[in-house]
Amino acid sequence: MNPLLINQAIQAFLVEDIGQHDLTAGSIFGNDILGEGVFLAKETGVVCGVEIPGKTYQFLGGEIDYKPYKKDGDLVQAGDIIGVVTAPVRTLLSAERVILNLMQRMSGIATQTNFAIKQLDDPTIRICDTRKTAPGLRVFDKHAVQTGGGFNHRNGLYDGVMLKDNHIAFSGGITAAVSSVRAKLGHMVKIEVETETAQQVTEAVQAGADIIMFDNRTPEEINQLVKLVPDHITTEASGNITLENIARFKGCGVNYISLGSLTHSVNALDISFNSKGGIKS
């Protein structure tokens, strides 16, 4: 994860939650009162974001000692200790919600990605994410996908060309759209083209696409369409592929399956933060 993006995001999240002052913790505890707390898994899953507490506490100051007991990608079960921290009680309580929101979401994404890979059960196909991430959380979401064993699609509009149906429609066709991109960006940039029919796949191949996506196609349709694509062109399937039906796509022949649900419909993994031993003298 890009440390600058991480730090900027966490600072913004703390400002959003605390504002200028934590009215509750700030009214009860001074910065000289230390406490110990523990992060606990409350259900089985793949943990992710174990470094988030340490990165968050640093912005709130005070003497802090955080020790992670797990690493990203570890399988945890209910009752497992993820990390233990000693810090000013004020800091522990003010940072609690931001930390848990991130760790629970990231662990949920990692768990869901891992589940998707197991459901597909096809090592020849890589599971990857999409840009369907929560605004402001993309760097965390995509790290979580990797932690779960998946791969990242492009990070944004700035680092990959993907010609979707509206790009193609406004351009007047696949050939025109690919030619326009090639003329402006040259041969070093890879171009992905979204297709739905055999005619579109053939046109994308002839236009010089580097990656061809089969959009909203059944496994049987994909199995036929992939035969139209030379081996040097990467293939991807996307659209209407869910955790419930992904097993049907085993052996369909593509290189990648992209799942928006990995990040836009995630169930957070239940993690709690509890006082451990009360106030320390």
N, C-alpha and C positions, 0 to 999 in steps of 0.2 A: 504494500500500500504506500502511496506517495505521502511521506510524512508531513509535507507542507499542507496538502489538502486535508489530511486527517486533523491536524492541529487547528486549521482554520474552521473546519466544520464543528469540531468539539467546542471551540470557543463560542461559536454562534449558538450552539445548542444550550450551553450554560447561560448565556445572556438571555435567551428566550425563556428559560425556566426560572432563573433566579432574579433576573432584572438587576436592580441595584442592591437588593438585600433579601436574604432569606428570612422572612418575618418570624417564622416558627423557630428554627434552629438558632438563628441569630439572637433571639430574645431569651434563650435559655442557657446557651453554652458560650463561653469565651474560647478564644483560640488556644488557650493554655490547657484545656481539658481534653485529654486523650482518651480514645476508646479503641476497641478491637472489633472487627467485623469479619464475617465470612460469607463468601458467595457459594451458594449451594445449587446443584442441579435438582430439579423436582420431578423430572421425567427422563426417559431414555432418549438420547439423540447425539448428534455430532456437535461438539462445542466449538464456537468460533467467537473471536473478539476478546480473548483472555488478556490481551495487552491494553484493552480499552480503559480499565480502571486506573492503571498507572498513568496513562496519558491524560486522563481527565483530572485526577487529583492534583497534578502539577500546576494547573491553572488557579487552584484555590489556596495554595500556600500551606505553610505549616510543615512540621516534621512528619514525613510519610514513609512508611515501610510496607510495601505491597509485595507479596510473594505469590505468583501463580503456581498452582499445583497441577494444572493441566496445560497442554499446548493445543493450539488450533488444530482441529482434525481428530482429536481424541474422542472416542466414544464414551459418553458418561451415562450413568444411571441415577435414578432418584436417590438422593442422599450423598452423592459424591461431592467432595469439596473441590471447587474450581480455583479458588484463591482466598488468601487471608490478608487482611490489611490492618495496620495500626496507624492512626492519624488523629488529628483533632476531630472530636465528635461532630463539630460544626461542619467540617469538610466532608466527613463520611455521609452525613444526612443530606447536605446540599447537593452532593454529586450523585446520590443514589439513583434517582429516576433516570437521568441521562444515561448513566452507565448501563442500567438494566434494560432500558429501551433498545440500546444498540446491541448489547450482547444477546438479548432474547431474539431480536430480529435476525441477526447474523447467524446465530445458532440454528434458528428455524430454517433459514435458507440453505445452510450447509446440510442439515438433516434431510431436507426435501430433495436436494440435488443428489445426495447419496442414495436416497430411496429410488429416484428416477433411474439412476444408473443400474441399480440392482433389478428393477422391474424390466428394463430393456434387455439386460443380460446379453449384450452383444459388444464385445471388445473392439470390433471393427468400426463402430460408430461412436463418435464423441458427442456427449451432451453439452450444449452451450446455452448461455443466457441471451437476452435481448436488451434493448434500451428501455424496456418496460420496468424501470426502477422508480422508487419513490424520489421525487425531487430533493436534492441535497444529500441523498444517501447512496448515490451510485458507486462511489469508491468503496464503501462498506459492503454493499450488496454484491458487487462483482468479486471482491476478495472472498466473500462467503461462498460463492459458487465454486471458486477454485478450491477452497478448503474442503468442500463436499466431494471433490473429485471431478468437477466439471471444468469447462473451458469458457473463456470470455469471447464473445463476439466483439464487434467494435465498441469502443468506449463511448463514442459520440459521433456526431455528424462530421467531425473534423478529422477523424483518423481512418476513414474507410468510405468507399463509394458503393452505395447500394441503390440500384434503380428499381423502385417499387412501381406498382401499377399506375399511380398518379404521375410519377416522373415520365413514365413511358407514354401515357396518354397525352400529356401536355407537350411532349417532344415530337409526337407524330409516329412513334414506333420504337422498337428496341434498337434497330440499326442506327437510327438517327441519334438516339440518346447515347449509345456507346461511342459513336463517332465524335460527338460533341465533347464528351469527357476525355477521350483520348487526345483530341486536338488541344485541349487546355492543360491537361495534367501529364501527358506523356505516357511512356510504356512502363514506368516503374510503379505506377499505382494500379493495384488490383481492382477490378470492377466486378461487382456481383449483380446479377439480374434475376428479378423475381419472375417466375413463369407459372402458367397453369395448364397449358396445352402442349401437345407434341409440336405444333407449328411454332409456338413461341420458343420452345426449347431449341429447335433446329435453327431458328433465326438468331438466338443468343449465341449458339455455337459458331455460326458463320460470321457473326459480328465481332467475335473475338473476346467474349466474356471469359473471365478467369474463374468465376464461381457462379453456379446456377442453382437457384433455389426453386424447389417444387412447393408451391403454396397451396395449402388446403387440399392436398391430394391423399387418396387412400393408399395403404401399403401396396395394394395390387397395382394401382396406377403408377406409383413411384417406381416399382420394379420394372415396369415397361419403359417409362420415360428415361430412366438412368441408362438404358441401353443405347440411347441416342447421343450420349455424352462421351467424348473421348476421355481416356484415362488421365490426361494432363489437366483436365478441368475438375475443380473441386465441386462436390455436390452437397446440397443441404435440403432438409425437409423441415417445413414449419407450417403452423396453422392447424387448429383443431387436433393437436396432439396433446394429450393430457396424461396425468399420472395413472388414470384409470385405463387408458387404451394404448399406452406407449409400448407395452409388450407385443402388440400386434405388428409393430414396425421392426421387430427383430429380423435381420436378414434382408431388409428392403433394398440394400445396396448403396445407400448414401454415405458420405463421410461424416456429416454432422446432422444432428437434430437440435433445433433451437426451441427452447421452451420459455415463453414469457411468464408462465405461471410460477417459475422458480422464484421470481422476485415480486411480481405484482399481486400474487394471491397467497402469500406465505402465512403459515401459522407459526407464531413465535414459540420458541422452546421455553418452557417454564423454568425460570431461574430466580432465586430469591437472594436477598441480602439480609442477614440477621446479625444482631449484636452478639458478640462472643465474650462473655465475661464482664460486660458492663464497662464502667469508667475505669481507666488505668491511672494509678497514682504516679 
